[in-house]
Amino acid sequence: MKDSISKEASANRRRTLAGSLALWLSVIVTGIIALLGFVYFFITINQAQSALTQQTTHRVEELASVFSIPTWNLDKVAIKQIAISYQVVENVAAIRVLDDTGGILYESVSNEDGLIVETRPIIFNKQKVGLVELNISTQQITQLRRSILFQVLVVAAVVVATILIATWLLLQNFLGVPLAVLTKGIRGFAGGNYNLRLSPLAQDELNAIVEQFNAMADQIQMDNQVLEQRVAERTAVAESARAESESARASLEAQIWLATGQTQLADAMRGEQSISQLAESVIAQLCQYTGIQAGALFLLNEKTLNLAGRYAFAERPGFSGTFQLGEGLVGQSAADGKVMFLEDIPSDTLVISTGLVDMKPRQLAAAPFYANGEVVGVIELATLSQFTQNHLELWNRISESIGSAFNTVQTRQRLAELLMESQAQAENLKAARMIKVQKDEA
């Protein structure tokens, strides 16, 4: 078994080495072909240029010999015929013939760039009788250069394409499939599958990566478990601290709200006010501060609760404005001395009216207020939402101060009434004395 595994590993190693050698061999062959192509290009172009230069030299010398007699005779017609006959020769672009004084005997013009120019003196009887200038076209060399360059590029492109295809096939066979397996495994692990492990590969080079990855995955999984445990512990601590902070903040806000409500209500009850004025001030301040939509304040006189103040409270048929102790929600709250709530209110009883609609309240509450431990009156409240624990706490805190305020006003009114009665009795006694004195004098 071990021998078969060793043979398989050796074969895979040879295949990997063969792929690498093939790749490098392809690159080297491509470089050699490109180098040979450029060498062939430059040699061929140089040979063509050399051949063209030799041809130009031969033709200009031939022309100098042919033009000797016509130039000596200044026969422009013959010179023109000879020049025209030479211009039809391949690669001849232009010819100019000058006499010995520099005068032009014949001239043809070419707009072509890159011409090869050759000049030779015209000799007749060993005397210079003129000058011939021959312009040779280089288009043939340019075309040859382009043709050779195109051939080299085509050959290089074919070789490169062949090498790329062969290289791709080799890489796909020896690296593509194993790398795809590695990539899929790594992506799965990166996606959160920390239990994923890669299977061993045949290639030793890539199998080393697999082993390192699996070892790293084991370590990361262990570290992640420890980290998750620490995060869970710290999250629990943070949640507990946040909950305590929220509770403390809510408690502080509630205390501030309660204290502010007490202060504002005390301000509303301050000063010389009658009972009706105090009742209107208390119920208005309480409803406005708590956001309650309607309310009424009843004062207890012996066993009867009389309506003394109202807020957004409309008269309704059949209601006299009084309750007896134990009668209705208000009377029962006064009799029991505790806050009472009422829900599922019938639509034909109390409504909260606006300029547009009449709305049935969602909840009613009756809260008694005290002075010296005795019930002084009851506050009835109606809301479109629901009463909260803060409302109940506020009523418990202000019930004594409201009762004391009304008790003070009532005491002040009784004293005023007693004072008026005493003054009236004193006036009557004084009048009676004066009448008695008058009778005695008479």
C-alpha positions in Angstrom: 0.0 0.0 0.0 2.8 2.4 0.9 4.7 1.5 -2.3 1.6 2.3 -4.4 1.1 5.7 -2.7 4.9 6.5 -3.1 4.7 5.6 -6.9 1.6 7.7 -7.3 3.3 10.7 -5.6 6.4 10.2 -7.8 4.2 10.1 -10.9 2.4 13.3 -9.8 5.7 15.0 -9.1 7.0 14.0 -12.6 3.8 15.4 -14.2 4.2 18.7 -12.3 7.8 18.9 -13.4 6.8 18.1 -17.0 4.3 20.9 -16.9 6.9 23.3 -15.6 9.4 22.3 -18.2 6.9 22.5 -21.0 6.0 26.0 -19.9 9.6 27.2 -19.7 10.4 25.5 -23.0 7.5 27.3 -24.7 8.6 30.6 -23.4 12.2 30.0 -24.6 11.1 28.8 -28.0 8.9 31.9 -28.4 11.9 34.2 -27.5 14.1 32.4 -30.0 11.6 32.6 -32.8 11.1 36.3 -32.1 14.8 36.9 -32.0 15.4 34.9 -35.3 12.6 36.8 -36.9 14.0 40.2 -36.1 17.5 39.1 -37.2 16.0 37.8 -40.5 14.1 41.1 -40.8 17.2 43.3 -40.4 19.4 41.1 -42.6 16.9 41.0 -45.4 16.3 44.8 -45.3 20.0 45.5 -45.3 20.5 43.3 -48.2 17.7 44.9 -50.1 19.0 48.4 -49.4 22.5 47.3 -50.5 21.2 45.8 -53.7 19.1 49.0 -54.4 22.1 51.2 -53.7 24.3 49.2 -56.1 21.5 49.3 -58.7 21.3 53.1 -58.3 25.1 53.5 -58.7 25.1 51.3 -61.9 22.2 53.2 -63.4 23.5 56.7 -62.6 26.9 55.8 -64.2 25.1 54.4 -67.2 23.0 57.6 -67.5 26.2 59.7 -67.2 27.7 57.8 -70.1 24.5 57.9 -72.2 24.0 61.7 -71.6 27.6 62.6 -72.6 27.0 63.4 -76.3 23.5 65.0 -76.0 24.8 67.1 -73.1 27.9 68.2 -75.0 25.6 69.1 -78.0 23.0 70.7 -75.6 20.4 68.6 -77.3 17.5 68.9 -74.9 15.1 66.8 -77.1 17.5 63.8 -77.0 18.1 64.3 -73.3 14.4 64.4 -72.6 13.8 61.2 -74.6 16.6 59.3 -72.9 15.3 60.5 -69.4 11.8 59.5 -70.1 12.9 56.1 -71.3 14.9 55.6 -68.1 12.0 56.8 -65.8 9.9 53.9 -66.8 12.5 51.6 -65.4 11.6 50.1 -62.0 12.4 52.2 -58.9 13.4 55.4 -60.8 11.4 58.3 -59.3 13.0 61.4 -60.9 15.9 62.5 -63.1 17.6 65.9 -63.4 20.3 66.9 -66.0 22.5 70.0 -65.7 25.0 71.5 -68.1 28.5 72.5 -67.1 27.2 75.9 -65.9 24.5 74.5 -63.7 21.7 75.2 -66.1 18.9 72.7 -66.1 18.6 70.8 -69.3 15.9 68.4 -68.0 14.2 67.9 -64.7 11.4 65.6 -63.4 9.9 66.1 -60.0 8.8 63.4 -57.4 6.8 64.0 -54.2 7.9 60.8 -52.6 9.8 60.9 -49.4 12.9 58.9 -48.5 14.4 58.8 -52.0 18.0 57.6 -52.7 19.8 60.4 -54.5 22.9 59.7 -56.6 24.8 62.2 -58.8 27.5 61.7 -61.4 29.4 64.1 -63.7 28.8 63.8 -67.4 32.2 63.4 -69.2 32.8 63.9 -72.9 36.4 63.7 -74.3 37.7 63.7 -70.7 35.9 67.0 -70.0 33.0 67.6 -67.6 30.1 68.8 -69.7 27.3 68.4 -67.1 25.8 66.6 -64.2 23.1 63.9 -63.9 21.1 63.4 -60.7 19.1 60.2 -60.2 16.4 59.7 -57.5 15.6 56.1 -56.7 12.3 55.1 -54.9 12.5 53.2 -51.6 8.9 51.9 -51.8 10.1 48.5 -52.6 12.2 48.4 -49.4 9.2 49.7 -47.4 6.9 47.1 -48.8 9.5 44.4 -48.1 10.0 45.7 -44.6 6.2 45.5 -43.9 5.9 42.1 -45.5 8.7 40.6 -43.4 7.5 42.3 -40.2 4.0 41.0 -40.8 5.3 37.5 -41.4 7.4 37.6 -38.2 4.4 38.9 -36.2 2.1 36.2 -37.6 4.6 33.5 -36.8 5.2 35.0 -33.3 1.4 35.3 -32.7 0.8 31.7 -33.7 3.6 30.4 -31.5 2.5 32.6 -28.6 -1.1 31.4 -29.0 0.0 27.8 -29.2 2.2 28.3 -26.1 -0.7 30.0 -24.2 -3.1 27.2 -25.1 -0.6 24.5 -24.1 0.2 26.4 -20.9 -3.5 26.8 -20.0 -4.1 23.2 -20.6 -1.2 22.2 -18.5 -2.1 24.6 -15.7 -5.8 23.5 -15.9 -4.7 19.9 -15.6 -2.1 20.2 -12.9 -3.1 23.4 -11.0 -6.6 24.4 -12.1 -8.6 21.6 -10.5 -6.6 21.4 -7.3 -6.7 25.2 -6.9 -10.5 25.1 -7.5 -10.8 22.6 -4.7 -8.6 24.8 -2.5 -10.6 27.9 -3.4 -13.9 26.3 -2.7 -12.7 25.1 0.7 -11.3 28.4 1.7 -14.5 30.3 0.6 -16.6 27.9 2.6 -14.4 28.4 5.6 -14.5 32.2 5.2 -18.3 32.0 4.9 -18.5 30.6 8.4 -18.3 26.9 8.0 -15.5 26.4 10.5 -15.9 22.7 10.6 -14.8 22.4 6.9 -11.4 20.7 6.3 -9.7 20.1 2.9 -9.0 16.6 1.7 -5.3 15.7 0.8 -4.3 16.4 -2.8 -2.0 14.3 -5.1 0.4 17.2 -5.8 2.9 17.4 -3.0 3.3 21.2 -3.4 -0.4 21.8 -3.0 -0.9 19.2 -0.4 1.5 21.1 1.9 -0.9 24.1 1.5 -3.8 21.8 2.4 -2.1 20.6 5.5 -1.2 24.2 6.6 -4.8 25.3 5.9 -6.3 22.5 8.0 -3.9 23.3 10.8 -4.8 27.0 10.6 -8.5 26.1 10.5 -8.2 24.0 13.7 -6.5 26.9 15.4 -9.0 29.5 14.2 -11.9 27.3 15.3 -10.4 27.0 18.8 -9.7 30.7 19.0 -13.2 31.5 17.6 -14.8 29.3 20.3 -12.9 31.1 23.0 -13.7 34.4 21.5 -17.4 33.6 21.2 -17.4 32.6 24.8 -15.7 35.8 25.9 -18.0 37.9 23.6 -21.1 36.2 25.1 -19.9 36.9 28.6 -19.1 40.5 27.9 -22.4 40.9 26.0 -24.2 39.6 29.0 -22.4 42.0 31.2 -23.0 44.9 28.8 -26.7 44.0 28.5 -27.0 43.9 32.3 -25.3 47.2 32.6 -27.4 48.7 29.9 -30.6 47.4 31.5 -29.5 48.9 34.8 -28.6 52.1 33.2 -32.0 52.3 31.3 -33.8 51.4 34.6 -31.9 54.1 36.4 -32.5 56.6 33.7 -36.2 55.8 33.5 -36.4 56.0 37.3 -34.6 59.4 37.3 -36.9 60.7 34.5 -39.9 59.6 36.4 -38.7 61.2 39.6 -38.0 64.5 37.7 -41.5 64.3 36.1 -43.2 63.7 39.5 -41.2 66.5 41.2 -42.0 68.9 38.4 -45.7 68.0 38.5 -45.8 68.6 42.3 -44.0 71.9 41.9 -46.2 73.2 39.2 -49.4 72.1 41.0 -48.1 73.9 44.2 -47.6 77.0 42.1 -51.2 76.7 40.7 -52.6 76.4 44.2 -50.6 79.3 45.6 -52.3 82.6 46.5 -55.7 83.8 47.7 -58.3 81.8 45.8 -61.9 80.8 46.3 -62.9 77.2 46.4 -64.2 77.3 42.8 -61.1 79.1 41.6 -58.9 76.5 43.4 -60.9 73.6 42.0 -60.6 75.0 38.4 -56.8 75.6 38.9 -56.1 72.1 40.3 -58.1 70.1 37.7 -56.7 72.2 34.7 -53.1 72.0 35.9 -53.4 68.2 36.5 -55.0 67.5 33.1 -52.6 69.7 31.2 -49.4 68.3 32.8 -50.4 64.7 32.6 -51.9 64.9 29.1 -55.3 63.7 30.2 -58.1 64.9 28.0 -60.9 65.5 30.5 -61.4 65.8 34.2 -63.7 66.9 37.1 -63.1 67.7 40.7 -65.7 66.9 43.4 -65.6 68.2 47.0 -67.1 66.2 49.9 -69.7 68.0 52.0 -70.8 65.6 54.8 -71.9 62.6 52.6 -72.4 64.4 49.3 -69.8 65.0 46.6 -70.5 68.2 44.7 -68.9 69.2 41.4 -66.5 72.1 42.0 -64.3 72.3 39.0 -64.1 70.8 35.5 -61.7 70.5 32.5 -63.1 69.7 29.0 -66.1 68.2 30.8 -69.4 68.7 29.1 -72.8 68.6 30.8 -74.8 65.4 30.1 -78.4 64.8 30.5 -79.6 63.4 33.8 -76.4 64.4 35.7 -77.1 66.7 38.7 -73.4 67.3 39.5 -73.5 65.4 42.8 -72.8 61.9 44.1 -73.6 60.3 47.4 -70.9 58.3 49.2 -70.8 54.8 47.5 -72.7 56.1 44.5 -71.0 55.5 41.1 -67.2 55.4 40.6 -66.7 58.8 42.3 -68.8 58.0 45.3 -67.2 54.5 45.7 -63.7 56.0 45.4 -64.5 58.4 48.2 -66.1 55.7 50.3 -63.2 53.3 49.9 -60.5 56.0 50.0 -58.6 54.6 47.1 -58.0 55.1 43.3 -60.4 53.2 41.1 -60.3 52.5 37.4 -63.0 51.9 34.8 -62.7 50.5 31.3 -65.1 49.4 28.5 -67.0 52.7 28.9 -70.5 52.7 27.2 -70.7 55.1 24.2 -73.9 56.7 25.5 -72.3 58.1 28.7 -69.2 60.3 28.8 -67.7 61.6 25.5 -64.7 63.9 24.8 -65.7 66.5 22.3 -63.7 68.6 19.9 -64.8 70.9 17.1 -64.9 68.0 14.7 -65.7 64.8 16.5 -66.9 63.2 19.7 -64.7 60.5 21.1 -65.3 57.9 23.8 -62.6 57.8 26.4 -60.6 54.6 26.7 -60.3 54.6 30.5 -61.7 56.5 33.5 -60.1 56.9 37.0 -61.3 58.3 40.3 -58.7 59.4 42.8 -59.5 60.7 46.3 -57.5 63.5 48.0 -57.1 63.9 51.8 -56.5 66.3 54.6 -55.4 65.0 58.0 -56.3 61.4 56.9 -59.9 62.2 55.9 -61.3 62.4 52.3 -61.8 65.9 51.2 -62.9 65.2 47.6 -62.4 63.1 44.5 -60.8 63.9 41.1 -62.3 62.1 38.1 -60.2 61.8 35.0 -60.8 60.5 31.5 -58.2 59.6 28.9 -58.1 58.4 25.3 -55.1 56.3 26.0 -54.3 54.5 29.3 -53.2 55.6 32.7 -49.6 54.7 33.7 -47.9 53.9 37.0 -46.4 57.4 36.9 -50.0 58.8 37.0 -50.9 56.7 40.0 -47.7 57.7 41.8 -48.3 61.4 41.1 -51.9 61.2 42.5 -50.6 59.5 45.6 -48.0 62.3 46.1 -50.3 65.3 45.5 -53.5 64.0 47.1 -52.4 65.3 50.6 -51.3 68.7 49.3 -54.6 69.1 47.3 -56.7 68.2 50.3 -54.7 70.5 52.6 -55.1 73.4 50.1 -58.9 72.9 50.0 -59.0 72.4 53.8 -57.1 75.7 54.2 -59.5 77.6 51.9 -62.5 76.1 53.6 -61.1 77.0 57.0 -60.4 80.5 55.8 -63.9 80.8 54.5 -65.4 79.5 57.8 -63.3 82.0 59.7 -64.5 84.7 57.4 -68.1 83.7 57.9 -67.6 83.5 61.7 -66.0 86.9 61.7 -68.9 88.3 59.7 -71.3 86.7 62.1 -69.4 88.1 65.2 -69.4 91.5 63.6 -73.1 91.3 62.9 -73.8 90.1 66.4 -71.6 92.9 67.8 -73.5 95.5 65.7 -76.8 94.0 66.9 -75.7 94.1 70.5 -74.5 97.6 70.1 -77.8 98.7 68.6 -79.8 96.9 71.4 -77.7 98.8 74.0 -78.4 102.1 72.4 -82.1 101.4 72.3 -82.0 100.5 76.0 -80.1 103.6 76.9 -82.6 105.7 75.0 -85.5 104.0 76.8 -83.9 104.6 80.2 -83.4 108.2 79.5 -86.9 108.6 78.4 
